[in-house]
Amino acid sequence: QAGAYAALLPRASKGQIANADIPLLYGDFDDRVLGDLASGLAGGPSNAMAVFAVTGADEQAVDAGVSQLSEFLHMLGNPVAVITASGSTSMTRTMNLNYPLDMQRALSVCAEDGVAAVIIAMDDRTLAEHALESVNVDVLGTEDVNASASLNELKTRYAFVAEHDMSMTSSTPESDEMAADSPAMYDRVRLGHMSLAIAMVLAAGVRKNNIRSALHVANNLN
C-alpha cells in the first residue's frame, strides 16, 4: 500500500498473506544482514562522508563535545550534520527523528543534503542497540578518558564498522596546547571540549597548519 516493489518477511509468516499484489520474499535475517540491506538501499551513505562519533559516561558532556566538534568542523569549512537525541540537524535543517534510532535513513538524508561530515552522539539516548550496522565510523572520541565502556563493548552494542585499526581518541597535550589558542581559552570546560574536537580532527588526517589557521581566523572574528 505504501508503494513497495516487494516485501521481505520472516519465514514464519509464509502462507499467511493471500492475494498480495507484490512479490513476497521470505527469510530470517540478523541485524547485520538487515543493516547491509538498508545501507545498500540507501546508497551506502556512511561511505559518502566522514563519520565522527563522540561517547562518554556523562550525556551532557557528550552533547557538548558533539556541539563543539560541529562548530570546529564548520570553522574548517565542512558542511556538517549532527545526530543526537538533544536535536539533530543536517546543515541548517532540523531533522525530526524518533530516538533511540537506527541510522541508515538519517544518514541517507544527510548524504542527499551534501553533508561532508556527520557527528553522532554514541549513547543509549540517541542510538538503539545495533543502530550502526554497516555504518563505517572514521573517528571515535571519548569525553571520558576513564570511560566505562571499552571500544569492543561499544562495537558490540552499536555494531559499527571500522575499516582500520581504530582506537578511541581523547585529548592530548598537543590538542590541549592548540585549544589554548582558540576562542575557548577563557572557558575551562569548553576548552576541554575544544581539545577533544582538535584531537579528533587530527585523527581524521587534517593538517596541523590548517587547524592553526582556522583557530587564528576564529580568534580574529572574536
DODRENSE-284211 format. One record per atom (N, C-alpha, C): x, y, z; chain; atom name; residue in one letter; residue number from 1. Coordinates in Angstrom, 1 decimal, m for minus. Example, Ala and Ser with C-alpha at 12.3 -4.5 7.8 and 13.67 -1.06 7.14 Angstrom:
u:v:w:chain:atom:res:n
13.2:m5.7:7.8:A:N:a:1
12.3:m4.5:7.8:A:CA:a:1
13.2:m3.3:7.8:A:C:a:1
12.8:m2.2:7.1:A:N:s:2
13.7:m1.1:7.1:A:CA:s:2
12.9:0.0:7.9:A:C:s:2
This chain:
u:v:w:chain:atom:res:n
0.8:m1.2:0.0:A:N:q:1
0.0:0.0:0.0:A:CA:q:1
0.8:1.3:0.0:A:C:q:1
2.1:1.2:0.5:A:N:a:2
2.9:2.3:0.6:A:CA:a:2
3.8:2.4:m0.7:A:C:a:2
3.6:1.5:m1.6:A:N:g:3
4.3:1.6:m2.9:A:CA:g:3
5.5:0.7:m3.0:A:C:g:3
5.7:m0.3:m2.2:A:N:a:4
6.9:m1.1:m2.2:A:CA:a:4
6.8:m2.0:m3.5:A:C:a:4
7.9:m2.4:m4.0:A:N:y:5
8.0:m3.3:m5.1:A:CA:y:5
8.0:m4.7:m4.7:A:C:y:5
8.4:m5.0:m3.4:A:N:a:6
8.4:m6.3:m2.9:A:CA:a:6
8.4:m6.2:m1.4:A:C:a:6
8.1:m7.3:m0.7:A:N:a:7
8.1:m7.2:0.8:A:CA:a:7
9.0:m8.4:1.3:A:C:a:7
9.8:m8.1:2.2:A:N:l:8
10.7:m9.1:2.9:A:CA:l:8
10.1:m9.5:4.2:A:C:l:8
9.7:m10.7:4.4:A:N:l:9
9.0:m11.2:5.6:A:CA:l:9
9.7:m12.4:6.2:A:C:l:9
9.5:m12.6:7.5:A:N:p:10
10.1:m13.8:8.2:A:CA:p:10
9.4:m15.0:7.7:A:C:p:10
10.2:m16.1:7.7:A:N:r:11
9.7:m17.4:7.2:A:CA:r:11
8.4:m17.8:7.9:A:C:r:11
8.3:m17.4:9.2:A:N:a:12
7.1:m17.9:10.0:A:CA:a:12
5.8:m17.3:9.4:A:C:a:12
5.9:m16.2:8.6:A:N:s:13
4.6:m15.6:8.1:A:CA:s:13
4.3:m16.2:6.7:A:C:s:13
5.0:m17.2:6.2:A:N:k:14
4.8:m17.8:4.9:A:CA:k:14
3.4:m18.4:4.9:A:C:k:14
2.6:m18.1:3.9:A:N:g:15
1.3:m18.7:3.7:A:CA:g:15
0.2:m17.9:4.4:A:C:g:15
0.6:m16.9:5.2:A:N:q:16
m0.4:m16.2:6.0:A:CA:q:16
m1.0:m15.0:5.2:A:C:q:16
m0.4:m14.6:4.1:A:N:i:17
m0.9:m13.4:3.4:A:CA:i:17
m1.4:m13.9:2.0:A:C:i:17
m2.6:m13.7:1.7:A:N:a:18
m3.2:m14.1:0.5:A:CA:a:18
m3.4:m12.9:m0.5:A:C:a:18
m3.3:m13.2:m1.8:A:N:n:19
m3.6:m12.2:m2.8:A:CA:n:19
m2.8:m11.0:m2.7:A:C:n:19
m1.5:m11.2:m2.4:A:N:a:20
m0.6:m10.0:m2.4:A:CA:a:20
m0.4:m9.5:m3.8:A:C:a:20
m0.4:m8.2:m3.9:A:N:d:21
m0.2:m7.6:m5.3:A:CA:d:21
1.3:m7.4:m5.6:A:C:d:21
2.2:m7.7:m4.7:A:N:i:22
3.6:m7.6:m5.0:A:CA:i:22
4.3:m8.9:m4.6:A:C:i:22
5.6:m9.1:m5.1:A:N:p:23
6.3:m10.3:m4.7:A:CA:p:23
6.6:m10.3:m3.2:A:C:p:23
6.5:m11.5:m2.6:A:N:l:24
6.8:m11.6:m1.2:A:CA:l:24
8.1:m12.5:m1.1:A:C:l:24
9.0:m12.0:m0.4:A:N:l:25
10.3:m12.7:m0.2:A:CA:l:25
10.4:m13.1:1.3:A:C:l:25
10.8:m14.3:1.5:A:N:y:26
10.9:m14.9:2.9:A:CA:y:26
12.3:m15.2:3.3:A:C:y:26
12.6:m14.9:4.5:A:N:g:27
13.9:m15.2:5.1:A:CA:g:27
14.0:m14.8:6.5:A:C:g:27
14.9:m15.3:7.3:A:N:d:28
15.2:m14.9:8.6:A:CA:d:28
16.6:m14.3:8.7:A:C:d:28
16.7:m13.0:8.9:A:N:f:29
17.9:m12.3:8.8:A:CA:f:29
18.3:m11.7:10.2:A:C:f:29
19.6:m11.7:10.5:A:N:d:30
20.0:m11.0:11.7:A:CA:d:30
20.2:m9.5:11.4:A:C:d:30
20.6:m8.8:12.4:A:N:d:31
20.7:m7.3:12.3:A:CA:d:31
21.8:m6.9:11.3:A:C:d:31
22.9:m7.7:11.2:A:N:r:32
24.0:m7.4:10.3:A:CA:r:32
23.5:m7.5:8.9:A:C:r:32
22.8:m8.5:8.5:A:N:v:33
22.3:m8.6:7.1:A:CA:v:33
21.3:m7.5:6.8:A:C:v:33
20.4:m7.2:7.8:A:N:l:34
19.4:m6.2:7.6:A:CA:l:34
20.1:m4.8:7.4:A:C:l:34
21.2:m4.6:8.2:A:N:g:35
22.0:m3.4:8.1:A:CA:g:35
22.6:m3.2:6.8:A:C:g:35
23.2:m4.4:6.3:A:N:d:36
23.8:m4.3:4.9:A:CA:d:36
22.7:m4.0:3.9:A:C:d:36
21.5:m4.6:4.0:A:N:l:37
20.5:m4.3:3.0:A:CA:l:37
20.1:m2.8:3.1:A:C:l:37
19.9:m2.3:4.3:A:N:a:38
19.5:m0.9:4.5:A:CA:a:38
20.5:0.0:3.9:A:C:a:38
21.8:m0.3:4.2:A:N:s:39
22.9:0.5:3.7:A:CA:s:39
22.9:0.5:2.2:A:C:s:39
22.7:m0.6:1.6:A:N:g:40
22.7:m0.7:0.1:A:CA:g:40
21.6:0.0:m0.5:A:C:g:40
20.4:m0.1:0.1:A:N:l:41
19.2:0.6:m0.4:A:CA:l:41
19.4:2.1:m0.3:A:C:l:41
20.1:2.5:0.7:A:N:a:42
20.3:4.0:0.9:A:CA:a:42
21.5:4.5:0.2:A:C:a:42
22.2:3.6:m0.6:A:N:g:43
23.4:4.0:m1.3:A:CA:g:43
24.7:4.1:m0.5:A:C:g:43
24.7:3.4:0.6:A:N:g:44
26.0:3.4:1.4:A:CA:g:44
26.3:4.8:1.9:A:C:g:44
25.4:5.5:2.6:A:N:p:45
25.6:6.9:2.9:A:CA:p:45
26.9:7.1:3.8:A:C:p:45
27.2:6.2:4.7:A:N:s:46
28.4:6.4:5.6:A:CA:s:46
29.7:6.4:4.8:A:C:s:46
29.7:5.9:3.6:A:N:n:47
30.9:6.0:2.8:A:CA:n:47
31.0:7.3:2.0:A:C:n:47
30.0:8.1:2.0:A:N:a:48
30.0:9.3:1.3:A:CA:a:48
30.4:10.5:2.1:A:C:a:48
30.7:10.3:3.4:A:N:m:49
31.0:11.4:4.2:A:CA:m:49
31.9:10.9:5.4:A:C:m:49
32.6:11.8:6.1:A:N:a:50
33.3:11.4:7.2:A:CA:a:50
32.4:11.3:8.4:A:C:a:50
32.5:10.2:9.1:A:N:v:51
31.6:9.9:10.3:A:CA:v:51
32.4:10.0:11.6:A:C:v:51
32.1:10.9:12.4:A:N:f:52
32.7:11.1:13.7:A:CA:f:52
31.6:10.7:14.8:A:C:f:52
32.1:10.1:15.9:A:N:a:53
31.2:9.7:17.0:A:CA:a:53
31.9:10.1:18.3:A:C:a:53
31.0:10.7:19.2:A:N:v:54
31.5:11.1:20.5:A:CA:v:54
30.8:10.3:21.5:A:C:v:54
31.6:9.7:22.5:A:N:t:55
31.0:8.9:23.5:A:CA:t:55
31.5:9.3:24.9:A:C:t:55
30.9:8.8:25.9:A:N:g:56
31.3:9.1:27.3:A:CA:g:56
30.3:8.8:28.3:A:C:g:56
30.6:8.8:29.6:A:N:a:57
29.7:8.4:30.6:A:CA:a:57
28.7:9.5:30.9:A:C:a:57
29.0:10.8:30.7:A:N:d:58
28.2:11.9:31.0:A:CA:d:58
27.5:12.4:29.7:A:C:d:58
26.1:12.3:29.7:A:N:e:59
25.4:12.6:28.5:A:CA:e:59
25.5:14.1:28.1:A:C:e:59
25.5:15.0:29.1:A:N:q:60
25.7:16.4:28.9:A:CA:q:60
27.0:16.7:28.2:A:C:q:60
28.1:16.0:28.7:A:N:a:61
29.4:16.2:28.2:A:CA:a:61
29.5:15.7:26.8:A:C:a:61
28.8:14.6:26.5:A:N:v:62
28.8:14.1:25.1:A:CA:v:62
28.1:15.1:24.2:A:C:v:62
27.0:15.6:24.6:A:N:d:63
26.3:16.6:23.8:A:CA:d:63
27.2:17.9:23.6:A:C:d:63
27.9:18.3:24.6:A:N:a:64
28.8:19.5:24.5:A:CA:a:64
29.9:19.2:23.5:A:C:a:64
30.4:17.9:23.6:A:N:g:65
31.5:17.5:22.7:A:CA:g:65
31.1:17.5:21.3:A:C:g:65
29.9:17.0:21.0:A:N:v:66
29.3:16.9:19.7:A:CA:v:66
29.1:18.4:19.2:A:C:v:66
28.6:19.2:20.0:A:N:s:67
28.4:20.6:19.6:A:CA:s:67
29.7:21.3:19.3:A:C:s:67
30.7:21.1:20.1:A:N:q:68
32.0:21.8:19.9:A:CA:q:68
32.7:21.2:18.6:A:C:q:68
32.6:19.9:18.4:A:N:l:69
33.2:19.3:17.2:A:CA:l:69
32.5:19.9:15.9:A:C:l:69
31.1:20.0:16.0:A:N:s:70
30.4:20.5:14.9:A:CA:s:70
30.8:21.9:14.6:A:C:s:70
31.0:22.7:15.6:A:N:e:71
31.4:24.1:15.4:A:CA:e:71
32.8:24.2:14.8:A:C:e:71
33.6:23.3:15.2:A:N:f:72
35.0:23.4:14.7:A:CA:f:72
35.1:22.9:13.3:A:C:f:72
34.4:21.8:13.0:A:N:l:73
34.4:21.3:11.6:A:CA:l:73
33.8:22.3:10.6:A:C:l:73
32.8:23.0:11.1:A:N:h:74
32.2:24.1:10.3:A:CA:h:74
33.2:25.2:10.1:A:C:h:74
34.0:25.5:11.2:A:N:m:75
35.1:26.5:11.1:A:CA:m:75
36.1:26.1:10.0:A:C:m:75
36.3:24.8:9.9:A:N:l:76
37.2:24.3:8.9:A:CA:l:76
36.6:24.3:7.5:A:C:l:76
35.4:24.7:7.3:A:N:g:77
34.7:24.8:6.0:A:CA:g:77
34.0:23.6:5.6:A:C:g:77
33.6:22.7:6.5:A:N:n:78
32.8:21.5:6.2:A:CA:n:78
31.3:21.6:6.4:A:C:n:78
30.5:21.3:5.5:A:N:p:79
29.0:21.1:5.8:A:CA:p:79
28.8:20.0:6.7:A:C:p:79
28.2:20.2:7.8:A:N:v:80
28.1:19.3:9.0:A:CA:v:80
26.7:18.9:9.3:A:C:v:80
26.5:17.6:9.7:A:N:a:81
25.3:17.1:10.3:A:CA:a:81
25.6:16.6:11.7:A:C:a:81
24.6:16.8:12.5:A:N:v:82
24.7:16.3:13.9:A:CA:v:82
23.5:15.4:14.2:A:C:v:82
23.8:14.2:14.8:A:N:i:83
22.8:13.3:15.2:A:CA:i:83
22.9:13.1:16.7:A:C:i:83
21.9:13.6:17.4:A:N:t:84
21.9:13.4:18.9:A:CA:t:84
20.4:13.6:19.3:A:C:t:84
20.1:12.9:20.4:A:N:a:85
18.8:12.9:21.0:A:CA:a:85
18.4:14.3:21.4:A:C:a:85
19.4:15.2:21.6:A:N:s:86
19.1:16.5:22.1:A:CA:s:86
18.6:17.4:20.9:A:C:s:86
18.8:16.9:19.7:A:N:g:87
18.3:17.7:18.5:A:CA:g:87
19.3:17.4:17.3:A:C:g:87
18.8:16.8:16.3:A:N:s:88
19.6:16.5:15.1:A:CA:s:88
19.4:17.5:14.0:A:C:s:88
20.5:17.8:13.3:A:N:t:89
20.4:18.8:12.2:A:CA:t:89
21.2:18.3:11.0:A:C:t:89
20.8:18.6:9.8:A:N:s:90
21.6:18.4:8.6:A:CA:s:90
21.9:19.7:8.0:A:C:s:90
23.1:20.2:8.2:A:N:m:91
23.5:21.6:8.0:A:CA:m:91
22.5:22.5:8.8:A:C:m:91
21.7:23.3:8.2:A:N:t:92
20.8:24.2:8.9:A:CA:t:92
19.4:23.7:9.1:A:C:t:92
19.2:22.5:8.6:A:N:r:93
17.8:21.9:8.6:A:CA:r:93
17.6:21.0:9.8:A:C:r:93
16.6:21.2:10.5:A:N:t:94
16.3:20.3:11.7:A:CA:t:94
15.7:19.0:11.1:A:C:t:94
16.2:17.8:11.7:A:N:m:95
15.7:16.5:11.3:A:CA:m:95
14.8:16.0:12.4:A:C:m:95
13.6:15.7:12.1:A:N:n:96
12.6:15.2:13.1:A:CA:n:96
12.8:13.6:13.2:A:C:n:96
13.5:13.1:14.2:A:N:l:97
13.8:11.7:14.3:A:CA:l:97
13.2:11.2:15.6:A:C:l:97
12.9:9.9:15.6:A:N:n:98
12.5:9.2:16.8:A:CA:n:98
13.7:8.5:17.5:A:C:n:98
13.9:8.8:18.7:A:N:y:99
15.0:8.2:19.5:A:CA:y:99
14.6:7.2:20.5:A:C:y:99
15.4:6.2:20.8:A:N:p:100
16.7:5.9:20.1:A:CA:p:100
16.5:5.3:18.7:A:C:p:100
17.4:5.6:17.8:A:N:l:101
17.1:5.4:16.4:A:CA:l:101
18.1:4.5:15.7:A:C:l:101
17.7:4.0:14.5:A:N:d:102
18.6:3.3:13.6:A:CA:d:102
19.1:4.3:12.6:A:C:d:102
20.3:4.2:12.0:A:N:m:103
20.9:5.3:11.4:A:CA:m:103
20.8:5.4:9.9:A:C:m:103
20.5:4.3:9.2:A:N:q:104
20.6:4.4:7.7:A:CA:q:104
19.8:5.5:7.1:A:C:q:104
18.5:5.6:7.5:A:N:r:105
17.7:6.6:6.9:A:CA:r:105
18.2:8.1:7.2:A:C:r:105
18.6:8.3:8.4:A:N:a:106
19.1:9.6:8.8:A:CA:a:106
20.4:9.9:8.0:A:C:a:106
21.2:9.0:7.9:A:N:l:107
22.5:9.2:7.1:A:CA:l:107
22.2:9.4:5.6:A:C:l:107
21.2:8.8:5.1:A:N:s:108
20.9:9.0:3.7:A:CA:s:108
20.4:10.4:3.4:A:C:s:108
19.6:10.9:4.4:A:N:v:109
19.1:12.3:4.3:A:CA:v:109
20.3:13.3:4.3:A:C:v:109
21.3:13.0:5.2:A:N:c:110
22.5:13.9:5.3:A:CA:c:110
23.3:13.8:4.0:A:C:c:110
23.4:12.6:3.4:A:N:a:111
24.2:12.5:2.2:A:CA:a:111
23.5:13.2:1.1:A:C:a:111
22.2:13.2:1.0:A:N:e:112
21.4:13.9:m0.1:A:CA:e:112
21.6:15.4:0.1:A:C:e:112
21.7:15.8:1.3:A:N:d:113
21.9:17.3:1.6:A:CA:d:113
23.3:17.8:1.2:A:C:d:113
24.2:16.9:0.9:A:N:g:114
25.6:17.3:0.6:A:CA:g:114
26.5:17.5:1.8:A:C:g:114
26.2:16.8:2.9:A:N:v:115
27.0:16.9:4.1:A:CA:v:115
28.3:16.3:3.9:A:C:v:115
29.4:16.9:4.4:A:N:a:116
30.7:16.3:4.3:A:CA:a:116
31.1:15.6:5.5:A:C:a:116
30.6:15.9:6.7:A:N:a:117
30.9:15.2:7.9:A:CA:a:117
29.7:15.1:8.8:A:C:a:117
29.5:14.0:9.4:A:N:v:118
28.3:13.8:10.3:A:CA:v:118
28.9:13.4:11.7:A:C:v:118
28.3:14.0:12.7:A:N:i:119
28.8:13.7:14.1:A:CA:i:119
27.6:13.0:14.9:A:C:i:119
27.9:11.9:15.5:A:N:i:120
26.9:11.1:16.1:A:CA:i:120
27.2:11.0:17.6:A:C:i:120
26.2:11.3:18.4:A:N:a:121
26.3:11.1:19.9:A:CA:a:121
26.2:9.6:20.1:A:C:a:121
27.2:8.9:20.5:A:N:m:122
27.2:7.5:20.7:A:CA:m:122
26.8:7.2:22.1:A:C:m:122
25.4:7.3:22.4:A:N:d:123
24.9:6.9:23.7:A:CA:d:123
23.5:6.3:23.5:A:C:d:123
23.0:5.7:24.6:A:N:d:124
21.8:5.0:24.5:A:CA:d:124
20.5:5.9:24.3:A:C:d:124
20.7:7.2:24.6:A:N:r:125
19.5:8.1:24.3:A:CA:r:125
19.3:8.2:22.8:A:C:r:125
20.4:8.2:22.1:A:N:t:126
20.4:8.5:20.7:A:CA:t:126
20.3:7.3:19.8:A:C:t:126
21.0:6.2:20.2:A:N:l:127
21.1:5.1:19.4:A:CA:l:127
20.4:3.8:20.0:A:C:l:127
19.7:3.1:19.1:A:N:a:128
19.2:1.8:19.5:A:CA:a:128
20.3:0.8:19.5:A:C:a:128
20.1:m0.4:20.1:A:N:e:129
21.1:m1.4:20.0:A:CA:e:129
21.3:m1.8:18.6:A:C:e:129
22.5:m2.0:18.2:A:N:h:130
22.9:m2.4:16.8:A:CA:h:130
22.5:m1.3:15.8:A:C:h:130
22.3:m0.1:16.2:A:N:a:131
21.8:1.0:15.4:A:CA:a:131
22.8:1.3:14.2:A:C:a:131
24.1:1.0:14.4:A:N:l:132
25.1:1.4:13.5:A:CA:l:132
25.6:0.2:12.6:A:C:l:132
24.7:m0.8:12.4:A:N:e:133
25.0:m1.8:11.5:A:CA:e:133
25.4:m1.3:10.1:A:C:e:133
26.6:m1.7:9.6:A:N:s:134
27.1:m1.3:8.3:A:CA:s:134
27.4:0.2:8.2:A:C:s:134
27.5:0.9:9.3:A:N:v:135
28.0:2.3:9.3:A:CA:v:135
29.4:2.3:9.6:A:C:v:135
30.2:2.9:8.8:A:N:n:136
31.7:3.0:9.0:A:CA:n:136
32.0:4.2:9.8:A:C:n:136
32.5:4.1:11.0:A:N:v:137
32.9:5.2:11.8:A:CA:v:137
34.4:5.5:11.6:A:C:v:137
34.7:6.7:11.2:A:N:d:138
36.1:7.0:10.9:A:CA:d:138
36.9:7.4:12.2:A:C:d:138
36.2:8.2:13.1:A:N:v:139
36.9:8.6:14.3:A:CA:v:139
35.9:8.5:15.5:A:C:v:139
36.4:7.9:16.5:A:N:l:140
35.6:7.8:17.7:A:CA:l:140
36.3:8.5:18.9:A:C:l:140
35.7:9.5:19.4:A:N:g:141
36.3:10.3:20.5:A:CA:g:141
35.5:10.1:21.8:A:C:g:141
36.2:10.2:22.9:A:N:t:142
35.6:10.0:24.2:A:CA:t:142
35.8:11.2:25.1:A:C:t:142
34.7:11.6:25.7:A:N:e:143
34.8:12.8:26.7:A:CA:e:143
35.3:12.3:28.0:A:C:e:143
35.5:11.0:28.2:A:N:d:144
35.9:10.4:29.5:A:CA:d:144
37.1:9.5:29.2:A:C:d:144
38.3:10.0:29.6:A:N:v:145
39.5:9.1:29.4:A:CA:v:145
39.4:7.8:30.2:A:C:v:145
38.6:7.8:31.2:A:N:n:146
38.4:6.6:32.0:A:CA:n:146
37.0:6.0:31.7:A:C:n:146
36.7:6.0:30.4:A:N:a:147
35.3:5.6:30.0:A:CA:a:147
35.0:4.2:30.5:A:C:a:147
33.8:4.0:31.0:A:N:s:148
33.4:2.7:31.5:A:CA:s:148
33.2:1.7:30.3:A:C:s:148
32.9:2.2:29.2:A:N:a:149
32.6:1.3:28.0:A:CA:a:149
33.9:1.3:27.1:A:C:a:149
34.4:0.1:26.9:A:N:s:150
35.6:0.0:26.0:A:CA:s:150
35.2:0.0:24.6:A:C:s:150
36.2:0.1:23.7:A:N:l:151
35.9:0.2:22.3:A:CA:l:151
35.2:m1.1:21.8:A:C:l:151
35.6:m2.3:22.3:A:N:n:152
35.0:m3.5:21.9:A:CA:n:152
33.5:m3.6:22.4:A:C:n:152
33.3:m3.1:23.6:A:N:e:153
31.9:m3.0:24.1:A:CA:e:153
31.0:m2.2:23.3:A:C:e:153
31.5:m1.0:22.9:A:N:l:154
30.8:m0.1:22.0:A:CA:l:154
30.5:m0.7:20.7:A:C:l:154
31.5:m1.4:20.1:A:N:k:155
31.3:m2.1:18.8:A:CA:k:155
30.2:m3.2:18.9:A:C:k:155
30.2:m3.9:20.1:A:N:t:156
29.2:m4.9:20.3:A:CA:t:156
27.8:m4.3:20.4:A:C:t:156
27.7:m3.3:21.2:A:N:r:157
26.4:m2.6:21.5:A:CA:r:157
25.8:m2.0:20.3:A:C:r:157
26.6:m1.2:19.5:A:N:y:158
26.1:m0.4:18.4:A:CA:y:158
26.4:m1.0:17.0:A:C:y:158
27.3:m2.0:17.0:A:N:a:159
27.6:m2.7:15.8:A:CA:a:159
28.2:m1.9:14.6:A:C:a:159
28.9:m0.8:14.9:A:N:f:160
29.5:m0.1:13.8:A:CA:f:160
30.7:m0.8:13.2:A:C:f:160
31.2:m0.3:12.1:A:N:v:161
32.3:m0.8:11.3:A:CA:v:161
33.4:0.2:11.4:A:C:v:161
34.6:m0.4:11.6:A:N:a:162
35.8:0.5:11.5:A:CA:a:162
36.8:m0.2:10.5:A:C:a:162
37.1:0.4:9.4:A:N:e:163
37.9:m0.2:8.3:A:CA:e:163
39.4:m0.2:8.6:A:C:e:163
39.8:0.4:9.7:A:N:h:164
41.2:0.4:10.0:A:CA:h:164
41.3:0.1:11.5:A:C:h:164
42.5:0.0:12.0:A:N:d:165
42.8:m0.3:13.4:A:CA:d:165
42.4:1.0:14.2:A:C:d:165
41.2:1.0:14.7:A:N:m:166
40.7:2.2:15.4:A:CA:m:166
41.1:2.1:16.9:A:C:m:166
41.3:3.2:17.5:A:N:s:167
41.4:3.4:18.9:A:CA:s:167
40.6:4.6:19.3:A:C:s:167
40.2:4.6:20.5:A:N:m:168
39.4:5.8:21.0:A:CA:m:168
40.3:7.0:21.1:A:C:m:168
39.8:8.1:20.5:A:N:t:169
40.6:9.4:20.6:A:CA:t:169
40.2:10.2:21.8:A:C:t:169
41.2:10.7:22.5:A:N:s:170
40.9:11.6:23.6:A:CA:s:170
41.9:12.8:23.5:A:C:s:170
41.6:13.8:24.3:A:N:s:171
42.5:14.9:24.3:A:CA:s:171
44.0:14.5:24.6:A:C:s:171
44.9:15.3:24.0:A:N:t:172
46.3:15.0:24.2:A:CA:t:172
47.0:16.3:24.6:A:C:t:172
48.2:16.3:25.1:A:N:p:173
48.9:17.5:25.4:A:CA:p:173
49.0:18.5:24.2:A:C:p:173
49.2:17.9:23.0:A:N:e:174
49.2:18.7:21.8:A:CA:e:174
47.9:19.4:21.5:A:C:e:174
46.8:18.6:21.6:A:N:s:175
45.5:19.2:21.3:A:CA:s:175
45.1:20.2:22.4:A:C:s:175
45.6:20.0:23.7:A:N:d:176
45.4:21.0:24.7:A:CA:d:176
46.1:22.3:24.4:A:C:d:176
47.3:22.2:23.9:A:N:e:177
48.1:23.4:23.6:A:CA:e:177
47.5:24.1:22.4:A:C:e:177
47.0:23.4:21.4:A:N:m:178
46.3:24.1:20.3:A:CA:m:178
45.0:24.7:20.7:A:C:m:178
44.3:24.0:21.6:A:N:a:179
43.0:24.6:22.1:A:CA:a:179
43.2:25.8:22.9:A:C:a:179
44.3:26.0:23.5:A:N:a:180
44.6:27.2:24.3:A:CA:a:180
44.7:28.4:23.5:A:C:a:180
44.9:28.2:22.1:A:N:d:181
44.9:29.4:21.2:A:CA:d:181
43.6:29.6:20.5:A:C:d:181
42.5:29.0:21.0:A:N:s:182
41.2:29.1:20.4:A:CA:s:182
40.3:30.1:21.2:A:C:s:182
39.1:30.4:20.6:A:N:p:183
38.2:31.3:21.4:A:CA:p:183
37.7:30.7:22.7:A:C:p:183
38.0:29.4:22.9:A:N:a:184
37.5:28.7:24.1:A:CA:a:184
38.5:28.8:25.3:A:C:a:184
39.6:29.6:25.0:A:N:m:185
40.7:29.6:26.0:A:CA:m:185
40.2:30.1:27.4:A:C:m:185
39.2:31.0:27.4:A:N:y:186
38.8:31.6:28.7:A:CA:y:186
37.7:30.8:29.4:A:C:y:186
37.3:29.6:28.9:A:N:d:187
36.3:28.8:29.5:A:CA:d:187
36.9:27.4:29.7:A:C:d:187
37.2:27.0:30.9:A:N:r:188
37.9:25.8:31.2:A:CA:r:188
37.1:24.6:30.6:A:C:r:188
35.8:24.6:30.8:A:N:v:189
35.0:23.4:30.4:A:CA:v:189
35.0:23.3:28.9:A:C:v:189
34.7:24.4:28.3:A:N:r:190
34.7:24.5:26.8:A:CA:r:190
36.0:24.2:26.2:A:C:r:190
37.1:24.6:26.9:A:N:l:191
38.4:24.3:26.5:A:CA:l:191
38.7:22.8:26.3:A:C:l:191
38.2:22.0:27.3:A:N:g:192
38.3:20.6:27.2:A:CA:g:192
37.6:20.0:26.0:A:C:g:192
36.4:20.5:25.7:A:N:h:193
35.7:20.0:24.5:A:CA:h:193
36.4:20.4:23.3:A:C:h:193
36.9:21.6:23.2:A:N:m:194
37.7:22.0:22.0:A:CA:m:194
38.9:21.2:21.8:A:C:m:194
39.6:20.8:22.9:A:N:s:195
40.8:20.0:22.8:A:CA:s:195
40.4:18.6:22.2:A:C:s:195
39.3:18.0:22.7:A:N:l:196
38.9:16.8:22.1:A:CA:l:196
38.5:16.9:20.6:A:C:l:196
37.8:18.0:20.3:A:N:a:197
37.5:18.3:18.9:A:CA:a:197
38.8:18.3:18.0:A:C:a:197
39.8:19.0:18.5:A:N:i:198
41.0:19.1:17.7:A:CA:i:198
41.7:17.8:17.6:A:C:i:198
41.7:17.0:18.7:A:N:a:199
42.3:15.7:18.6:A:CA:a:199
41.6:14.8:17.6:A:C:a:199
40.3:14.9:17.6:A:N:m:200
39.5:14.0:16.6:A:CA:m:200
39.8:14.5:15.2:A:C:m:200
39.9:15.8:14.9:A:N:v:201
40.1:16.3:13.6:A:CA:v:201
41.5:15.9:13.2:A:C:v:201
42.5:15.9:14.1:A:N:l:202
43.8:15.4:13.8:A:CA:l:202
43.8:14.0:13.4:A:C:l:202
43.0:13.2:14.2:A:N:a:203
42.9:11.7:13.9:A:CA:a:203
42.3:11.5:12.5:A:C:a:203
41.5:12.4:12.0:A:N:a:204
40.9:12.3:10.7:A:CA:a:204
41.8:12.6:9.6:A:C:a:204
43.0:13.2:10.0:A:N:g:205
44.0:13.5:8.9:A:CA:g:205
44.1:14.9:8.5:A:C:g:205
43.4:15.8:9.2:A:N:v:206
43.5:17.2:8.9:A:CA:v:206
44.9:17.8:9.4:A:C:v:206
45.5:18.6:8.5:A:N:r:207
46.9:19.0:8.9:A:CA:r:207
46.8:20.1:10.0:A:C:r:207
47.9:20.1:10.7:A:N:k:208
48.0:21.0:11.9:A:CA:k:208
48.0:22.4:11.4:A:C:k:208
48.6:22.7:10.3:A:N:n:209
48.6:24.1:9.8:A:CA:n:209
47.2:24.6:9.5:A:C:n:209
46.4:23.7:8.9:A:N:n:210
45.0:24.1:8.6:A:CA:n:210
44.2:24.4:9.9:A:C:n:210
44.5:23.5:10.9:A:N:i:211
43.8:23.7:12.2:A:CA:i:211
44.2:25.1:12.8:A:C:i:211
45.5:25.3:12.8:A:N:r:212
46.0:26.6:13.4:A:CA:r:212
45.5:27.8:12.7:A:C:r:212
45.4:27.7:11.3:A:N:s:213
44.9:28.8:10.5:A:CA:s:213
43.4:29.1:10.9:A:C:s:213
42.6:28.0:11.1:A:N:a:214
41.2:28.1:11.4:A:CA:a:214
41.0:28.7:12.8:A:C:a:214
41.9:28.3:13.7:A:N:l:215
41.8:28.9:15.1:A:CA:l:215
42.2:30.4:15.1:A:C:l:215
43.2:30.7:14.2:A:N:h:216
43.6:32.1:14.1:A:CA:h:216
42.5:33.0:13.6:A:C:h:216
41.8:32.5:12.5:A:N:v:217
40.7:33.2:12.0:A:CA:v:217
39.6:33.4:13.0:A:C:v:217
39.3:32.3:13.7:A:N:a:218
38.2:32.3:14.8:A:CA:a:218
38.6:33.3:15.8:A:C:a:218
39.8:33.4:16.2:A:N:n:219
40.2:34.4:17.3:A:CA:n:219
40.0:35.8:16.8:A:C:n:219
40.4:36.0:15.5:A:N:n:220
40.2:37.4:14.9:A:CA:n:220
38.8:37.8:14.9:A:C:n:220
37.9:36.8:14.6:A:N:l:221
36.5:37.1:14.5:A:CA:l:221
35.9:37.4:15.9:A:C:l:221
36.5:36.8:16.9:A:N:n:222
36.0:37.0:18.3:A:CA:n:222
36.6:38.3:18.9:A:C:n:222
